[in-house]
Every structure is written in structure tokens, then in C-alpha cells.
Amino acid sequence: IGRFTLPEESWWKGYYDPLQERVRLMRETHGGDPEMRGMLDAEEMEMASFRKYCRFYGYVFYVMRKPWN
């Protein structure tokens, strides 16, 4: 029926901005745990990649309808 690409702004407002704040808080409370630091580093790398390359990739949502028989 249709399709749309989620705009970059939606990623920041709805996902990455809250994630950045959560990563910051988790570093304050659990920064001494090496495993947690590794996971938080990975989240920050993902955000940096999106910031740098968001013009080249994104998510497309497809709206479909099951055909009537």
C-alpha cells in the first residue's frame, strides 16, 4: 500500500537522545564494571556511526495488506 523512511530527526528525538542520557547515567552508576563499560562503548559507537553515516542508511517501513482470496 505504501512505504516511508523514518527521518533522521525521529531517530534522535525518539531513540538516540534518550539513549545518550541513559548511557551517561549508566556510566555514573556502573562505570566500574568492565562488561558494562564494553556495552556502553558499543552503544556510543553505534550513535557515532549513525551521526556520521545517517545519509547513507536508514529504516524503511512498508505498509501492506494481505490479499483477499
Secondary structure, 3 states (H helix, E strand, C coil): CEEEECCHHHHHHHHHHHHHHHHHHHHHHHCCCHHHHHHHHHHHHHHHHHHHHCCCCCCEEEECCCCCC
